Amino acid sequence: MEIVKGVNLHLIKNESLKTVQVKCRFSGYLDRKNVARRVLVAQMLETASKAYPTNRHLRKKLASLYGASLSTNVMTKGYTHCVDIDASVISDAYSFESHSLLEELLDVFKEILFNPLITTEQYQPSSFELEKQNVMAAIDTENEDLFYVADQELKRQFFGDDCQALSTLTTKELLEKENSFTTYQEFQRMLQHDQIDIFIVGDFDDYEVIKIFHQFPFKERHLDLTLLYKQDYTNVISEYLEQKESKQSILTIGYHLPFSYGDKEMASVAVYNALLGELPTSKLFVNVREKKGLAYAIGSHYDSFSQLFTIYAGIQKANKTLALRLILKQTKELRLGKMTKDEIEQAKIVLKNQLLAAQDYPKQSIELAYHRHYFNRDNSLDNLLTEIDNVSKDSIVAVAKRMKLQAIYTLEGSA
């Protein structure tokens, strides 16, 4: 339902949950000019409001709500950048209080959104600089993960759009350009112009929740979001090798696969990915890692919002050529239909079990609701299970034949 135009409230009742999950998502255009500001906004939302001027004050308030939690997160979906505020509180049915803990938590949300800690139209400078340095430190931590570094470098090779290759926290260079004024102004722009989706999952009083959010001073807005990024395939394969001081080497391979979230082929893509590298029974895991010992870690992943299919492998430097050759052989075998009925059925069973298990996770319910709203597609559990059941060998081969190699990145260590 719409609170006002452009601000949506999604109520997802689940009486089996002992906690209530709340998410407030700001969705705006992914733009290199302001993406670092949005990352900093997320950091400030968690730490700086008038009622809770420091993280310690906020944590004390949350602790009084039977250990409620609150955090922020950022992500991209195609051309859309999302800033999330996530919170969780024990369901009122399980508390011993005479008042509603959920209502108190929503009061905290209102305070965070509409009463930030500011000084003359900017975030309080000392608080802002502290949080900015925390983001910088988080980037340093990410860069210690060689798989993460290799994945980012592969994206820089693969994508024609620089924004798609940016890491979640952007870069130090972009962050350095921002200050307490530019970041606060970006937050005000988000409040006025971003699409806002609020999700409540669990056992709660619908009427009271609706009444509370209608008291939030949201203004109408209109934004046409594009959650999908697509680029054309090119027959030029980009290959790059970079040497680093490390005892391990990472091989990453990027393919163009022209299917996106919502396409009828996505169930076949899911089964294909399961057969190739997602599962412990996959061809990559069994043949490259277990039988030949050419990788200590290997797998595959598909981003349905950017059409990038990735294969990654942790290898020894001396085994790169053999590992690459055997990896490419696995993709060729699937193109030729070299898969058994039992392998397909086993992949389907695992995928369906994952879908069934995900129903107990509020975050999964939230993402499905978000996608259902913007793609106007039936992604109910029954429909998703039916789509998996209907996948055939021919449809898997059809997907395999559309996979086109685009980029290879090797992070080469000393061993």
N, C-alpha and C positions, 0 to 999 in steps of 0.2 A: 504494500500500500504506500501511497505518497503522503508524506507529511506536508511538504510543499513541493512544487514542481522541481524535479531534479534531486530531491532528497527522499530516499526510499527506506521504508521500515519492513524488514523481513522477520516474521515471527515463525520460529520452527519449534513446535511443541514436541518434547520428548520426556515423558514422565518417568522414564527409567533412569535418567541422569540425576545424580545427587548434587551436581553443581549447575549453575547457569553460566553460559558463555556469552560474552558480549563483544561484538566487533564493530568498530566504526571505521569505514574505509573511505578515504578520499581518492578519487580517480581523476587524473588529469592527463593532459598531453605529455608524452615523453619528449623533452626538449633539452638539449645539451646546455642551453643558456640558464636553465633554472633547476636542473635535476639535483645539483649539489645542495641548493637551498632546501629542497624538499627533504633530503636526507637529514639535514640539520634541524628542520622543523620537527621531524619524527623524534629526534633526540631531545629537543626542548619540550615537546609535549609531555614526555615522561617525567620531566624533572623540574619544570618551572611554572608554577601558577601562584597567584596571590595567596591563596589559602594554604598551599603546600610549596613554599619557596625553595625547598631543597628536597633531594631524594629521600633524606631521612624523615622529613615531615610526612611525605606521601606514604612511605613504608609504614610509619607509625599508624596512620589512618587505616591503611589496608589491613594491618595486623588486628585492628579493633573490629574488623568485619570478619572475624573467624579465619584470618589468614587469607583474605582475598588477594588476588594477584593482578598486576597491570604491567603491560609492556607495549612497546611499539615496534613496528617492522616496516620495511619497504620492499617492493618487488616491482617487476615490470611484466606486462602481458602485451606482447606486440608493441604497438605504438602508445600504449597506456602505462602510466606510472602510478602505482598505488602506495599510499601511506596508510598504514593500519594502526589503530589503537585496539589492543586486545586485553580483555579482562575476564576474570572468573571469580565467582563467589558461591558459597554454599547455598543450595536451594532453601528457601524459607521453610519448606516442609521439614527440613532437618535441623533447623536452628531452634534455640530455646528463647529467642527474643520475641517480644510482643510487636516489634516493628519490623518492617521488611528490610532485609540486608540488601536485596537487589535495588530497592529504591535509594538506599544510601549510596550504593556504588554508582548509580546513574547520576546522583548529585555530584559525585567526584568527577564524572565525565563532563558534566555541565561546567564545573569550575575550570577544568583543564582547557576546554574549548573556548569559553567566553570570558574568562578572567585570567589571562596569562600574566606572568611576572614581567612587567615592562617598565621602561623609563623613557618618556618622551618618544613614543612611537617606535621603540626598539626593545628587543629583549635586554634584560639587565646584563650589562657587558661582562662582568666577571663570571657570572653563571654561564653565559654563552661561550666564553673562551674555554672554560673548563670542559664543557660538553663537546666543543669542536676538537679539542685535543683528545678526548676519548674516542671520537670517530677516527682520528688519525692513527691512534694506537691500534684500533680494531683493524684498520687496513694493513698495518704492519704484521699483525697476527695472521691475517688471511694470506699474506704473501709468504709466510713460512710453510704453507701447505703446497707442496709441489704439484699435486694433482689439480689444485685450484689454479695455480699459476699457468699450468699447461692448458687448462680449459679456457682461461681468459685469452691466452695467446692464440689458440685455435679460433676463437670467436673473432678476433681482430683480423685474422686471415679470411674467414668465411664471409662475414657480413659486409655489405656495401654501405650500410648506414652505421656511422660511428656510434650512435646512441645504443644500438643493439649490442655492441661489443663492450659497453661499459659494465663494470662490476656493480653489484648491488649498492655498495657504498661510494661509488664513483671513484674519483682519484684525488690525491692530495693537492694536485695543481688546481683542480676545480674548487675544492674546498677552501683553499687559501684565499681565493678571490672574494669569498663571502664574509659578511660581518653581521653583527647583531641587528643592524637596521635592515639590510637586504633580506635576511632570513625572516624577520618578523613581518615585513611587507609581503613576502611570499605566503606566509601563513594566512594573512588577511585576505589575500587573493584567493587562496584555496577555500577559505570559509565562504566566500561570496560566489565563486565560479566553478569549483570542482563538483563533479557528480559525487554525491554522498550516499553510501549504503550502510545502514545499521542493521545488524543481525543479532537476534536474541535466540539462543538455543537452550532448551531445557524445560523444566516445570515451573511455570510462572503465571501470573494473573494478566491475561491479555489486556483487559480493560485498563488496569492501572498503568501498564507499560505504555500503551497508546496515549493515555492522558498525560503522562510525564513528558513524552517526546513532543507532543503538540505544544508544550510550554517552552521548548527550546527555541530561541529566536533565529531560526534559519530563514534565509531569504530565497526566493525563487531563482532558479538558474537553468540554463539549457546548454548541454554539451553533447556533441556527437562523438562518442568514443569509438576508437578502432583498436580492438583487442588483438588483432592479427597482423603480423608482419610477413610480407611475401616479397621475395626477390627472384629474378629469373636465374635459371641455371646457366652457367658458362662452361664451355668445354676446356677452359684453361684451368689446370689443377695447380694450386698454390702449395709449395712444399718449403718448409723452413726448419732449420736445425739451430738450436741455441744451446751453448754449453754453460753449465753451472757447476759450482763446487758442491757436489752432492754424491752420496753413495748409490743413489738410485737414478734411473732414467725413466721418463714417461713418454709414451707414444700415444698421440691423439689423432683421430681421423674424423673429418667432417664430411657428411654427405648431404646433398640437397634432396629432400623428399617432399614433393609438392602436395601434401595433404595437411589440412588444418583442423583445429578443434571444430566439431560440428559437422564435418564431412562424413558421408556414409561409409567411407573407407577406414575410419579411425579404429573400429574394432579389429579389422584385419591388420592394421599397423600395430596395435597392441599385442596381438598374437605373434606377429612377425618379430617384434622386439623381444618378446619372451623366448622365442625359439633361438634367436641369434645370440643375445647376451645378457638379458635381464635376470635370468634365473640360474640357480646352481646346476640345472640340467641342460643349460643352453649349449649350443655348439661351441661358442667361444670359450666358455668355462671348461667344458669337458675336453675338447680337442687341443686347445692352445695351452691352457693352464695345467690340467690334470694329466693328460696323456703325454704331452711333449715337454711340459715344464718350462715353457718359454715366457711365462708371465707369472708374477707372484700375485697380481691382482688384475682382473679384466672384466669388462662389462660394456653395456650399451645403454643409451638414453635417447629419448626423442622429445623435443620441445614442440608441442603441437601449436604453439603461438608464434613460432618463428621459422618452422620447417627445417630446423637443423637436427640431423640425426648424428649422434656422436658415439664413436667407439673409443674407449680408453684402455690402456694397458700399462702396468708397471713392469718394467723389463730390466734385464742387464744390457749394457751398451752393446756387447758383442752379439747379442741375439736379435738386434733390431731387424735386420733383413729377413731372417727366418720367421720372426714373429709377424712382421708385416705381410709376408707372403702367405702364411697360414691363415691370418685374419681375412685377407682378401679371398682366399679359397672358401672360407665359410660363407661369405656373402654370395659367392658364385654358386655354391651348392644349393642355396635356397632359391636363387633365381632359376635354377634348373629343376626345382621341385624335389630335391633330394631330402625328403622329410617323411617320416612314417606317420601313419594314422595315430599310433599310440603317442608319439611325440606331440602331435597337435592337440590331442585330447588332454594330455597331461598339462600342457601350457594353458589350455582353456580352464581346467579345473583350478589351477593356481590363481589365475586372474579373477575367476569368479569368487574364490575364497577371499581374495584381497578386497573385492568390492563389498562382500558381505561383512567382513571385519570392519571396514571403513565406516559402516553405518553407526558404529559405537563411538566414533570420533567426531566431535562437534566441528572441528576445523574442516573436515571433509564435507560435512553437510553444508557448511557455509560456502565453500568454494562451488559446490554444485548449484546452490541457490543463486550465487552471483552469476555463474555462467548461464543458468537457465533464464535469468532475467535479461541478460544482454544478447544472448544468441536465440532466445525464444525457441528453445529446443527441449524436447522431452528427454531429460537425462535422469529419469526416475530409476530406482534400482531394478525394477522388473524389466524396463526397456534396455538398460545396459547389459543385464544378464542375457536377454534374448539376442542382442546384437552379437555378443561373444559366441553364443551357441550357433548362430547362423554363419559364422566364419567358415569358409571352405579352403581346401588346399589351393584351388585355383585363385581365390581372392588373395591368399598370402603370396603366391608366386607373382601375381599382378603387382602387388606392393613392392616386392623385392626387385622387380624389373624397373621400377621407377626411381630406385635409389641411384644417385649419380655422385661419384666421388668429386669433391671440390677442394679439400684442403688436408694437408698432413703437417702436423707440428710435432717435433721431437725435442724434448728437454733432455739433453744428454749430460749425464753425470760422469763421474770418474770410473764407475764400475758397471 
